[in-house]
Amino acid sequence: MATLISGFIGKYRIVRRVDTLPLHKRVGLMVVAVIGSMLVSSILIIPLGVNPLIAYYELFKGAWGSKLALSETLVRFTPLLFTGVAVALAFLARFWNIGAEGQLYLGAMFATFFGISFYGIPSYVIIPLMLIAGFIGGSAAAFIPALLRCKYGIDEVVTTLLLNWVIYFIMQAIIYGPWRNPVSAWPESPAIAQEAELMRILPGTRLHLGLFIAISIAMLYYIVYSKSYWGFELKLIGLNPKAASVQGIDVVRNMMIAALVSGGIAGLAGAVELMGIHFHLREALSHGYGYTGIVIAMLGLLHPIGVVLASFFMATIETGSQAMHRTTGIPYPLAFVIEGITLIFALIAVFFMEYKVEKVGGAK
Amino acid sequence: MIPPELLEVTFWISVFSLTFRSAVPLIFGTIGEAFAERAGVLNLGIEGMMLMGASIAYVVTFNTGNYWLGFIIAGITGLLMGILMAFLTVTLGVQQHVAGLGITILGSGLSFYIYRISVPTPGGIPPHVTSFPPIYIPGLSDDPYIGPIINQPLPAYIALLVVVLAWFVFYKTNLGMMIRAVGENPRAADTAGINVYLIRYIALMIAGFFIAWGGAWLSIAHTSLFLPGMTQGRGWICIALVVFGMWDPLKIFLGALLFGGIDAFQLSIQALGYFNIPYQLFFTLPYIMTIIALIIVSRRVIYPSALLKPYRREEA
């Protein structure tokens, strides 16, 4: 027992890799993580008397099988891409932003303020205005934990997690109280101005302009990540904050900026969901997109392309599980189980990128 | 203007009763978390462990009618999740923040899933189970002042025992000494012949066990039903409370009473209906107080030195 769970696993031991694993192997490990999580999740499907292969077939068919299905997957992909990029950017700067969920809601609240206050303003004015408001709202939500982290060294993980709830309850208080839409049966704000609604880009579907905004943000992240000096600094900080600091990089300032931009991008997710799908501020604006963003960032190795692929995969799982639920009766929360296991397996994959397990006394 | 009810004894008795009830999940969760952190592991899986505890306790009680069985199996489920957390953070030594969040996301999804496949919900109404009844002490329980405060389900008293037990383990036993040693200086502990990995596994198993009881309290003692996400971020309050209580069981107990008290007071005062502000704003109080408490103590607390640091014997 003692040797089994020590650093020596039986006759094997854990050794740090000297070399960096080539990209295709790192991507391969993440693919294994995804497939592994779906295999493990099958254990939960089998007791229901459903063949997991059929369940997953229904899931993918429900996500990709028709124009409507694919459009719904892209509708889900949109907010997830925002939160995925938001979390990845923050993690790159070693700011462990777990608050994308709250930042999303505060962004939506800021955007709603303009959306329900000004009617009759041309779209090309009100839409950018609300997007900026969403960004600022998200940044504001990230500002407090970022400041506490940088000034007092208070763990941002706890403060962002706590703020998620504070913001959520404030949002509830507003839609049950001052912003309550008098003509709705359930609590929500009045509808935003029609001019503020994002254009539908495919007739007969809910697919909206927000998709392009999300992709633009992902492309901006790509430029920051691979082409800019700031991205270079962030990556150095990510590798070794102390070494980066010695080289004259202002770690705290970079972390602060990354946190604010990260919060802003999460806030954009809220604004875009409001303007593209819901048109009312309501409790169901996010289905845990902020938390899924964490899974996406880790699975995507914080890399822009990885984040896009991971967002699309998560959107597939979440959309497809609804269809799978309808056709096979498997409860849709299976999607969140798959997400949780994927995050755990992604972590294990990252472990194998940095370490290898070798035989004690064996040849190198 | 002071609402007249605030001057009445009955109001305060109900506040104290509710304080006790609100503190119980915080006590279980925070004491559990203290075991993990004393051993050097920040366990952000706490929220998922609590949710799994709530779900499993409910499902087992629903199917067997035996709330004791539900309570025990919930604890064992937490213990197993503690092993998973230990595998990730101790054996592999991966990033503790993210490992914990993975367990939380898994736990919130799985608790929902297990509930959905085990319990038929006709018309979407979750069925109530037979939950822990309030205890009855002849004489005292009928007292109009003391009765409402002490007539609580038995797990509330188990929580008090857990505080004493944790204090005893930390300061009076070999195990407690070893847990503190591997959380402060694992290399020195290793040199002294302590199996760092084994002790951290044990600490996380204890942590998971108690944390899951915090969730079980919510579903089969405080209420008699399970709702997805019913812990409502209590796990995160525990994470802050363990710092506030400086990893000491008795201080944690006082902190849990304080936060339970804030919660009870806000619930009681808004029930009076004097304040014309949305009640959801009251809900934010415990979370805001937690952040303020963190700011206040941040300059004075000394974290376990090895917190967040994986131990790898091979690496000097």
Interface residues (C-beta under 8 A of the other chain):
Chain A: M1 A2 I5 S6 G7 F8 I9 R13 I14 V15 R16 L44 P47 L48 W96 I98 I144 L148 Y152 G153 I154 V157 V158 T159 L161 L162 L163 N164 W165 V166 F169 I170 Q172 A173 I174 Y176 G177 Y291 I294 V295 M298 P331 P333 L334 A335 F336 V337 I338 E339 G340 I341 L343 I344 L347 I348 V350 F351 Y355
Chain B: L44 G48 L84 A86 L88 V90 T91 L92 G93 V94 Q95 H97 V98 A99 L101 G102 I103 T104 I105 L106 G107 S108 G109 L110 F112 Y113 R116 I117 N195 Y197 L198 Y201 P228 Q232 G233 W236 I237 I239 A240 I277 P278 Y279 Q280 L281 F283 T284 Y287 I288 T290 I291 L294 I295 S298 R299 Y311 R312 R313 E314 E315
